[in-house]
Each structure stands twice: as structure tokens, then as C-alpha cells.
């Protein structure tokens, strides 16, 4: 057999083995058995609700939702910084229920985390096959990733951080990987991952700084330039509408969270730890449990990485940099304080979330220790204790994570078959704990699940009543759809048609002029007479973003073809 055939067969077997291991770990990490209740409010239902908005919008012939009518009496969908656009498109086009997405989306995310960490540690850190797989399994099982991919769907893109690190390494030899790096960063943004995107940039910076001295400024600059341009072009479909919304309603983040380095010990090693002094967020924001076995291996591996192979200093910078950032705003000169003064990063909060990057670096460092130990052991029989320790190190956080999930959450559940949709109207929000069912019921609520300070209205009509009224006139019909409304109005004199929803300047009317009422609701100024009024939502930046993203896709394909031909 030719050497090339051997390499292909070995690569295929490796890919199959890693995929199987990644799926097994992901299935072990994901949520407990489904029960017929939906109790995870707020963050836990955010992704499910958006998937349901998209699914029901497509089912009713409204296409992709630009506007979300399920909460806040309506607010932007594509302009929402945390909305998952690509997975929502999948849910809408294929009619996938939100609870099905809620089971498989984080499962796929954890599997990607395992595979990506394997590739990064195998290629960039030079680990053997088994230690690299151990690193992937440990990161996939780590407390923060396991908990937050199960509850906060917008955090699933965290799984792409090791992929970004691997692609950055490969880009030194093949510029096509830099295109892949830009695509991975764009995917984080498109899937609502501001936190994963910013965290990935921090990890990449730590990894690339030593490469400036080893590979040269030119090589690193070329990687950064290609990745940045690719990211901006491919991510324009999300970036442009979000920038337009944030220009009107910027997120003002005041984060005073701070703590000592010693907080990392309970974060990584105590699954049952309660609140911490100086920390103002929920305890799950601090859980990055990897367990005492992996914690000890990571400490040993960090030393081994520096002593045996100085080229792994990037790993240490990632570990130290993330650990320092978890301390938060402990001083005016603190790294977190300085970081959050940078545009884009100024939208960050909850510094303890950097424990996820600590988990990733710690998993890689623990794998370095395992790799060094396996290379030092000459007899196969002596490897058995090492393998047992590795298995225990992975199973420990899996068991701890399942215990926490079973105690605090249940799986999402939506009624089957879908409820008969009502004529769209607003409900009081007394059942806000089941807001993921609102899109299927075709109702909304003035109650808000705030993700940024989008301007609110007031004085909404609650109940199955007409969703529009008129000054000195009558409304014969008010048909509310996902992205607009059709209103038949007769006015005896010039006046306004009042829509029972939040105002947004991106609504356009077929007749008259859109304006914001004194209550913050949507009004349309109309002349006297009978009118068939069409109101449609046209998100600012969406069309230009689609054009730029389309150009980016075509440009990336052309660049891949060109680079492939040049490599031959």
C-alpha cells in the first residue's frame, strides 16, 4: 500500500474514532430525561422561544422573522445581538420543534468542542492521539460548557473556540485555514455569540503573541488580516442590523464584579460551592468544575509544557490570561477593566465566565501531563493507572454536571400537536414561565426578557381584542402577521391609526407616516377617508448585510479555489 493510502486510511480511522468519542461525551453531558413541564425561565427559554418564533413564522407563510412579537409587545429579531440566526433558519425551514432543537443543538455543540479541542491539542501542542482525545473529552465535560450549553443556547458557540485556535495554527502553513478562522468567528456572531466571539479573540491573541516571535510579524499579520476580512464579510448579515439597533439603544453595562485568584480553586474544584464574596451573579456563572484529578494534572501539565516544549507558551498565556480576567474589576488598572474599555468588548459582563477559557486551557494542560507521562512509561502495563486516572478525570465533571442539572432544571417540553393558533393578541404574561409556547399559540406579551435596553412602550390592550384603533374613525380589520400588519381603516378626518405594539423606526407604511406615540407604541398618521394600510418591518442594515455576506461567500469560495491551485 502506498504511503498516501496509509495516511488517508489513518486519517479516516482517526476521524471516525474522534467523532464517536465526541458523540458519546456529548450524549453524557447533555440534559436529563425530558419531562412534561417547562420550568427554565429567562435564559433557558431564550433560544427555544426564538426557534419557535422562526418555526411558526415559516409555518404561517410569513417567512423569516425580522420582528419578534412574542415578548416586549414586539422587538427586533434579526437586530437582537443575542439572536441565533442560522439555527433559527434551520428550525423554520425544516419545521423543527424548539424542544428538539434544545436537545440536539447543545449536544452537537459539545461534540464540536470535543473534536475541536482534539485537533488543536493534537496539531498545535503536538500531543499523541489519546492525550489529545482526553483533552477534548475533559473540555466537553467541564462544568461551564456542560451547564451553559444546556441552559443558555447562545453560549453553544463557545464550542468553536478550540476550532479557532486550531485554524489559527494551521493558517501559518496554509492560508485557507485563515479563511476558515474568519468563518468560525462569523458563525459565532451569527449564532448570537457575542461572549464566545470576544472570548475567542482573547484566546487567539494569547496564542498568536508568541507566534509573532517564532513565525514572524508578516505571517501573523497575514493570518489576522485574512481572518478579520472574512469574518466581517460573512458576518455582515448579523453585524449590520445589530449595529443599527445598538446605535439607537446602546447596551450600557455596569459590571463591578471582582474576586481574588483563590476563587479559581472552588470554580474548578468544588461543584457544590455556593455564592462567593464580591460576585454578584448566579452561582452557575462561576461553575467551571473539572474536578481534583484534572485540576492536579493541569498544574503539572502547565509546568511540563513550559519546561519540555517552550513553543507551548501560548497555552500558558491562554491559561494565565483567562485566569486573570476571571478576577473582574478589582482595580482601575485590572485587565478586565481595560478590556471592557475597548469597543465591542465594552458589551461584556460577568468576568467569571472566562472560567470557560480556563477550562479549555486546563484541559489542554492536563493532556500535556498525560502525554508526558505516557511517553515516559516504557511498559504498557504501567499505562493502565494513567488511563484509569484519565477516565476518572473525565467522568467526574460529567457526574457533577448531571447532578446540578437534575437539581435545577428540566428539559424543555412543548405541547404535541401544536395548539390551534389564536388571532394574534397580547396576554398579561402571568404564564411567562412558559413563554416558549407563545409563538405556537400566536400570542405575545408586554412582559420583557431584556437582553439590551430596547425602548419599551406602555398602555397596551390585553386580551383577544382588535390590535389597532383610530382617531375619530373605525378599524374594520386588523390582521397582524409576523413581520407586519394589514389594517382597513376609515377616518372622518386626518388622524392616526394606533397599533398595539412597540414602536420601531424600521416599520414602513404603504400610506401615511410612521411615528412613535407618546406611550412608545407604533402610530401611523393617515389622511381622512378609507384606507387599506400595509405596515411592514424592514430591518435597517439587513439588505446591505445580505448583499455583503453573499459577496463574502463568493469571495471566500474564489479565494479557496485560487489558494488550492497555487498550492499545487
Residue pairs with C-beta under 8 A, 6 or more apart in sequence:
1 9
14 129
17 133
18 114
18 115
18 118
18 133
18 136
19 111
19 115
21 114
21 133
21 136
21 137
22 110
22 111
22 112
22 114
22 115
22 118
22 136
22 140
23 111
25 110
25 111
25 114
25 136
25 137
25 140
25 141
25 394
25 398
26 107
26 108
26 109
26 110
26 111
26 114
26 140
27 107
28 141
28 398
28 402
29 107
29 110
29 140
29 141
29 145
29 146
29 149
29 150
29 398
29 401
30 103
30 106
30 107
30 110
30 150
31 102
31 103
31 106
31 150
31 405
31 409
31 411
32 402
32 405
32 406
32 409
32 410
32 411
33 411
34 99
34 103
34 410
34 411
34 412
34 413
35 410
35 411
35 413
36 413
37 410
37 413
38 45
38 410
38 412
38 413
38 414
38 433
38 434
38 436
38 437
39 409
39 410
39 433
40 151
40 409
40 410
40 412
41 432
41 433
41 435
42 449
43 151
43 152
44 151
44 152
44 409
44 412
45 412
45 435
45 436
45 449
46 82
46 152
46 153
46 154
46 449
46 451
47 84
47 87
47 98
47 101
47 102
47 105
47 152
47 153
47 154
48 98
48 99
48 101
48 102
48 153
48 412
48 414
48 436
49 70
49 71
49 98
49 435
49 436
49 438
49 439
50 68
50 77
50 83
50 84
50 88
51 84
51 87
51 88
51 91
51 96
51 97
51 98
51 101
51 102
52 70
52 91
52 97
52 98
52 414
52 436
52 437
52 438
52 439
52 440
53 65
53 68
53 69
53 70
53 77
53 88
53 439
53 482
54 64
54 65
54 88
54 89
54 91
54 92
55 91
55 92
55 95
55 96
55 97
55 98
55 439
56 421
56 439
56 440
56 442
56 482
57 63
57 64
57 65
57 92
57 439
57 482
57 483
58 64
58 92
58 93
58 95
59 95
60 421
60 442
60 481
60 482
62 481
62 482
62 483
63 482
63 483
64 78
64 88
64 89
64 92
65 77
65 78
65 88
65 92
65 482
65 483
66 76
66 77
66 78
66 483
66 537
66 538
66 539
66 542
67 74
67 75
67 76
67 77
67 482
67 483
67 484
67 504
67 537
68 74
68 75
68 76
68 77
68 80
69 424
69 444
69 480
69 482
69 501
70 435
70 438
70 439
70 443
70 444
70 445
71 435
71 438
71 444
71 445
71 447
71 448
71 449
72 446
72 447
72 448
72 449
72 450
72 454
72 456
72 502
73 426
73 444
73 445
73 446
73 456
73 457
73 460
73 500
73 501
73 502
73 521
74 444
74 501
74 502
74 504
75 448
75 454
75 502
75 504
76 241
76 245
76 454
76 504
76 506
76 539
77 83
77 88
78 85
78 238
78 241
78 539
78 542
79 241
79 242
79 244
79 245
79 506
79 539
79 540
79 541
80 192
80 242
80 245
80 451
80 452
81 192
81 194
81 242
81 245
81 246
81 251
81 347
81 451
81 452
82 154
82 192
82 194
82 451
83 192
84 153
84 154
84 190
84 191
84 192
85 190
85 191
85 192
85 237
85 238
86 187
86 190
86 191
87 101
87 105
87 191
90 96
90 101
91 97
91 98
91 101
97 414
98 412
98 414
98 436
99 411
99 412
99 413
99 414
102 153
102 411
102 412
103 411
103 412
105 153
105 156
106 149
106 150
106 153
106 156
109 149
109 156
109 157
109 158
109 159
110 140
110 145
110 146
110 149
110 159
111 140
112 159
112 160
112 163
113 136
113 139
113 140
113 145
113 158
113 159
113 162
114 136
114 137
114 139
114 140
115 136
116 136
116 159
116 160
116 161
116 162
116 163
116 166
117 132
117 135
117 136
117 139
117 140
117 162
117 360
117 363
117 364
118 132
118 133
118 135
118 136
119 132
119 162
119 163
119 166
120 162
120 163
120 165
120 166
120 169
120 364
121 127
121 131
121 132
121 135
121 136
121 364
121 367
122 129
122 132
123 166
123 169
123 170
124 165
124 166
124 169
124 207
124 314
125 132
125 305
125 309
125 312
125 315
125 364
125 367
125 368
126 309
127 135
127 367
127 368
127 371
128 371
128 374
128 375
130 370
130 374
130 387
130 390
131 367
131 368
131 370
131 371
131 374
132 367
134 366
134 367
134 370
134 390
134 393
134 394
135 363
135 364
135 366
135 367
136 162
136 363
137 394
138 290
138 294
138 363
138 366
138 367
138 393
138 394
138 397
139 145
139 162
139 359
139 360
139 363
139 364
140 146
141 290
141 394
141 395
141 397
141 398
141 401
142 288
142 289
142 290
142 356
142 359
142 360
142 362
142 363
142 397
143 271
143 287
143 288
143 289
143 290
143 359
143 397
143 400
143 401
143 404
144 287
144 288
144 353
144 355
144 356
144 359
145 158
145 159
145 356
145 359
146 397
146 398
146 401
146 405
147 284
147 287
147 401
147 404
147 405
148 155
148 158
148 284
148 356
149 155
149 156
149 158
149 159
150 405
150 409
151 284
151 409
154 191
154 192
154 193
154 195
155 193
155 195
155 196
156 191
156 193
157 187
157 188
157 191
157 192
157 193
157 196
157 197
158 193
158 195
158 196
158 199
158 356
160 184
160 187
160 188
160 193
160 196
160 200
161 196
161 199
161 200
161 203
161 357
161 360
162 360
163 184
164 181
164 184
164 185
164 200
164 203
164 204
165 203
165 204
165 207
167 177
167 178
167 180
167 181
167 184
168 177
168 178
168 181
168 204
168 207
168 208
168 223
168 227
169 177
169 207
170 177
170 180
171 177
171 178
171 180
171 181
171 223
171 226
171 227
172 211
172 215
172 219
172 223
174 563
174 567
175 222
175 223
175 226
175 563
176 559
176 560
176 563
176 564
178 222
178 223
178 226
178 227
178 230
179 226
179 227
179 230
179 556
179 559
179 560
179 563
181 223
181 226
181 227
181 230
182 226
182 227
182 228
182 229
182 230
182 231
182 233
182 234
182 556
183 230
183 231
183 234
183 556
184 200
185 197
185 200
185 201
185 227
185 231
185 235
186 230
186 231
186 232
186 233
186 234
186 235
187 234
188 196
188 197
188 200
189 197
189 231
189 235
189 238
189 239
190 234
190 235
190 237
190 238
194 344
194 347
194 348
195 348
195 353
198 344
198 345
198 347
198 348
199 353
199 354
199 356
199 357
202 321
202 322
202 325
202 339
202 354
202 357
203 318
203 321
203 322
203 357
203 360
205 321
206 314
206 317
206 318
206 321
206 322
207 314
207 315
207 317
207 318
208 220
208 223
208 224
208 314
209 314
209 317
210 311
210 313
210 314
210 317
211 219
211 220
211 314
212 220
214 311
230 552
230 556
232 239
232 552
233 548
233 549
233 551
233 552
233 555
233 556
234 549
234 552
234 553
234 556
235 549
236 544
236 545
236 546
236 548
236 549
236 552
237 542
237 545
237 546
237 548
237 549
238 545
239 545
240 540
240 541
240 542
240 544
240 545
240 548
241 539
241 540
241 541
241 542
241 545
242 541
243 541
244 506
244 539
244 540
244 541
245 452
245 454
246 452
248 455
248 505
249 452
249 453
249 454
249 455
250 453
251 347
251 452
251 453
252 453
253 340
253 346
253 347
253 348
253 349
255 328
255 329
255 340
255 348
255 349
255 350
255 351
256 280
256 328
256 329
257 278
257 279
257 280
257 281
257 328
257 329
257 349
257 350
257 351
257 352
258 278
258 327
258 328
258 329
258 330
258 334
258 351
259 276
259 277
259 278
259 279
259 326
259 327
259 328
259 330
259 352
260 327
260 330
261 323
261 327
263 276
263 279
263 286
263 326
263 327
263 352
264 323
264 326
264 355
264 358
266 273
266 276
266 286
267 273
267 286
267 287
267 288
267 289
267 326
267 352
267 355
267 358
268 288
268 289
268 290
268 295
268 355
268 358
268 359
268 362
269 289
269 290
269 291
269 292
269 295
270 289
271 287
271 289
271 291
271 397
271 400
271 401
271 403
271 404
273 283
273 286
273 287
274 283
275 283
276 286
278 328
279 285
279 286
279 352
281 350
281 352
284 404
284 408
285 350
285 352
285 353
286 352
286 355
287 355
287 404
288 355
288 356
288 358
288 359
289 397
289 400
289 401
290 298
290 359
290 362
290 363
290 366
290 393
290 396
290 397
291 393
291 396
291 397
291 400
292 396
293 389
293 392
293 393
293 396
294 362
294 363
294 366
294 393
294 394
294 396
294 397
295 362
297 365
297 366
297 369
297 370
297 389
297 393
298 361
298 362
298 363
298 365
298 366
298 369
299 365
300 369
301 364
301 365
301 366
301 367
301 368
301 369
301 370
301 372
302 315
302 316
302 319
302 365
302 368
304 368
304 369
304 372
305 312
305 313
305 315
305 316
305 365
305 368
306 312
306 313
306 316
308 372
312 368
315 361
315 364
315 365
315 368
318 357
318 360
318 361
319 358
319 361
319 362
319 365
321 335
321 357
322 354
322 355
322 357
322 358
322 361
323 354
323 358
324 335
324 336
325 335
325 336
325 339
325 351
325 354
325 357
326 351
326 352
326 354
326 355
326 358
327 334
327 335
327 336
327 351
328 334
328 336
328 351
328 352
329 336
329 337
329 340
329 351
330 336
331 337
336 351
339 345
339 348
340 346
340 348
366 393
370 386
370 390
373 386
374 383
374 386
377 383
377 386
412 436
414 436
414 437
414 440
415 437
415 440
418 440
419 437
419 440
419 441
421 440
421 441
421 442
422 441
422 442
422 443
422 464
423 442
423 464
424 442
424 443
424 444
424 467
424 480
425 443
425 444
425 462
425 463
425 464
425 465
425 467
426 443
426 444
426 445
426 446
426 460
426 461
426 462
426 463
426 500
427 438
427 443
427 444
427 445
427 462
427 463
428 445
428 447
428 462
429 435
429 445
429 446
429 447
432 445
432 447
435 445
435 447
435 449
438 444
438 445
446 456
446 457
446 458
446 460
446 462
448 456
454 502
455 502
455 503
455 520
456 502
456 520
457 501
457 502
457 503
457 517
457 519
457 520
457 521
458 519
458 520
458 521
459 519
459 521
460 500
460 501
460 521
461 467
461 500
466 475
466 478
466 500
467 478
467 480
467 485
467 499
467 500
467 501
468 475
468 478
468 485
468 487
468 489
468 497
468 498
468 499
468 500
469 475
469 497
469 498
469 500
470 489
470 490
470 491
470 495
470 496
470 497
470 498
470 526
471 491
471 495
471 496
471 498
472 491
472 492
472 493
472 495
473 489
473 490
473 491
473 492
473 495
474 489
474 490
475 487
475 488
475 489
475 497
476 488
476 489
476 490
477 486
477 487
477 488
478 485
478 486
478 487
478 488
479 485
479 486
479 487
480 501
483 536
483 537
484 507
484 534
484 535
484 536
484 537
485 499
485 534
485 535
486 532
486 533
486 534
486 535
487 497
487 499
487 524
487 531
487 532
487 533
487 535
488 530
488 531
488 532
488 533
489 497
489 526
489 530
489 531
489 533
490 529
490 530
490 531
491 497
491 526
491 527
491 528
491 529
491 531
492 528
493 528
494 525
494 526
494 527
494 528
495 525
495 526
495 528
496 515
496 517
496 523
496 524
496 525
496 526
497 512
497 523
497 524
497 526
497 533
498 517
498 521
498 522
498 523
499 521
499 522
499 523
499 524
499 535
500 521
501 521
501 522
502 520
502 521
502 522
503 515
503 516
503 517
503 520
503 521
503 522
503 523
504 522
504 537
505 514
505 516
505 540
506 537
506 538
506 539
506 540
507 514
507 522
507 535
507 536
507 537
507 538
508 514
508 535
508 536
508 537
508 538
509 524
509 533
509 534
509 535
510 532
510 533
510 534
510 535
510 536
511 524
511 526
511 527
511 531
511 533
511 534
512 524
512 525
512 526
512 527
512 531
512 533
513 524
513 525
514 522
514 523
514 524
514 525
514 535
515 523
515 524
515 525
516 522
516 523
517 523
522 535
524 533
524 535
526 533
